[in-house]
Amino acid sequence: MNGLKPCPFCGGHAEIKVYNPKYYGTVGVSVVCKNCGARGRLAGINDVVISGNTISTPITNDTVERGRRQAAELWNRRVKSNV
């Protein structure tokens, strides 16, 4: 799947990155320009499980694919700034 539009800042090619930190941090998916490093908004992987006093986000093929689709949609809706 690479229906990604070019980077709105430099016109470079973009790729989807899945962030799954080993310990603590953000779990999600975003699009990153391979040329200038611009990043799209982080798309969350939403299936949260609460067990006792632990909250976790299970990473499955379905949740990652949903995150990939959402990240691509967010990236493709970006508008180049005139600032």
Summary of the structure (lengths in Angstrom):
residues: 83
radius of gyration: 14.4
end to end distance: 31.5
largest distance: 49.1
contacts: 206
relative contact order: 0.25
helix: 19%
strand: 25%
